Amino acid sequence: MRVVVGLSGGVDSSVAALRLLREGHEVIGLFMRNWVDDSVTLDNACPWVDDANDALLVAQHLGIPFQVIDLSEAYRERIVEHMFSEYAAGRTPNPDVLCNREIKFDLFRKAAHQLGADAVATGHYCQRETTEDGMHRLLAGADPNKDQSYFLCQVTQEQLSDALFPIGDLEKPEVRRMAEEAQLPTAHKKDSQGLCFVGKVKLPEFLQQQLTVQQGSIVELSSAAVAPGMSPWDAPVFDLSEGRQVGTHPGAHFFTIGQRRGLNVGGHVEPLFVIGKDMETNTLFVGESERHPGLFRHGLSMANEQVHWIRPDKAPDQDAPMKVLARFRYRQPLQKAELICTGSSTHLIFEEPQSGIAPGQFAAWHDSETGEEVLGSGVIT
């Protein structure tokens, strides 16, 4: 086949291209230029030029054609502006999930097809299978420490139909070993940490480019000031008469539920964690200790219009509970849960209370038997 591989300038996509070549495919390397910001200094600039050069060196080493595609305008519109609006509303978005849905498996895929691609490959640690009746399955990567199927929880059957994940059956040390043996220029390059502008520019600094600094109160609540919500997926109820101000913050939109860093409040035996936010009054509510009841929820809720099924044939009937294994952040161990659709919402009710569930995050659910296949996902409300 003619396969267009997304060469990112890292070792994973480099080995993906290497394996495709060894399988006998015609391989074309395509680098996505996703983020350019002329307002930041050179020291803090996104290192896309370095990554593009590394991708070019890999392509030259492998003897494959190489191109750069500029998707920065679409990336700003679809990912960055959405991220700003979500943080401004007090929610916690996941740009990596959105980037896969909106950029890599949409615009990049279309560009690959314009190059005559029969398939599109990436360096993700996940796997794909097709059933006898033609349904495509998104499966976890073989390396449990690197499995990236969570980041692809919003892809569609169409997007999976021609997707290849050449390193999904490998563990990271094996990928490094293959790169070293093939003398790839990226063999010893460190892994990137998420989005490039979060790598060298700290997220709060980046958000402050668009979101105003608004000083507000940090209010500490004791365990006794927290009562359970009316239903398993409701947030706890806070007795504000029991609260005491312990500090100030630069804006509630810069913080997320479960966060402990950046509060800058001393005088406590155990760390403080954000357990709630009031965006109208710009107030952060915090509690001492990772065991504080304000951190925990028995469930979460998602609006049906923001629920996506990778396997629509697996969606349950209305009001019919479905046993699943679920997570709401990357690398979180899968948790036993029941999924149920009631009216206009879909709920996940966990067997054990979960800490740090935040609106705006993606919840993803897997099959209940092995947890190997990702069935669907939704935005937490």
Stockholm file with secondary structure:
# STOCKHOLM 1.0

chainA/1-381         MRVVVGLSGGVDSSVAALRLLREGHEVIGLFMRNWVDDSVTLDNACPWVDDANDALLVAQHLGIPFQVIDLSEAYRERIVEHMFSEYAAGRTPNPDVLCNREIKFDLFRKAAHQLGADAVATGHYCQRETTEDGMHRLLAGADPNKDQSYFLCQVTQEQLSDALFPIGDLEKPEVRRMAEEAQLPTAHKKDSQGLCFVGKVKLPEFLQQQLTVQQGSIVELSSAAVAPGMSPWDAPVFDLSEGRQVGTHPGAHFFTIGQRRGLNVGGHVEPLFVIGKDMETNTLFVGESERHPGLFRHGLSMANEQVHWIRPDKAPDQDAPMKVLARFRYRQPLQKAELICTGSSTHLIFEEPQSGIAPGQFAAWHDSETGEEVLGSGVIT
#=GR chainA/1-381 SS CEEEEECCSSHHHHHHHHHHHHTTCEEEEEEEECCCCTTSCGGGSCTHHHHHHHHHHHHHHHTCCEEEEECHHHHIIIIIHHHHHHHHTTCCCCHHHHHIIIIIIIIHHHHHHHTTCSEEECCCSEEEEECTTSCEEEEECSCTTTCCGGGGTTCCHHHHHTEECTTTTSCHHHHHHHHHHTTCTTTTCCCCCSSHHHHHSCHHHHHTTTSCCCCEEEEECCGGGEECCSSTTSCCEECGGGCEEEEEESCGGGCCTTCCTTCCCCSCSSCEEEEEEETTTTEEEEEESTTCGGGEEEEEEEEEEEEEESSGGGCCCTTCCEEEEEESSTTCCCEEEEEEEETTEEEEEEEEEEECCCTTCEEEEEETTTSCEEEEEEEEC
#=GC SS_cons         CEEEEECCSSHHHHHHHHHHHHTTCEEEEEEEECCCCTTSCGGGSCTHHHHHHHHHHHHHHHTCCEEEEECHHHHIIIIIHHHHHHHHTTCCCCHHHHHIIIIIIIIHHHHHHHTTCSEEECCCSEEEEECTTSCEEEEECSCTTTCCGGGGTTCCHHHHHTEECTTTTSCHHHHHHHHHHTTCTTTTCCCCCSSHHHHHSCHHHHHTTTSCCCCEEEEECCGGGEECCSSTTSCCEECGGGCEEEEEESCGGGCCTTCCTTCCCCSCSSCEEEEEEETTTTEEEEEESTTCGGGEEEEEEEEEEEEEESSGGGCCCTTCCEEEEEESSTTCCCEEEEEEEETTEEEEEEEEEEECCCTTCEEEEEETTTSCEEEEEEEEC
//
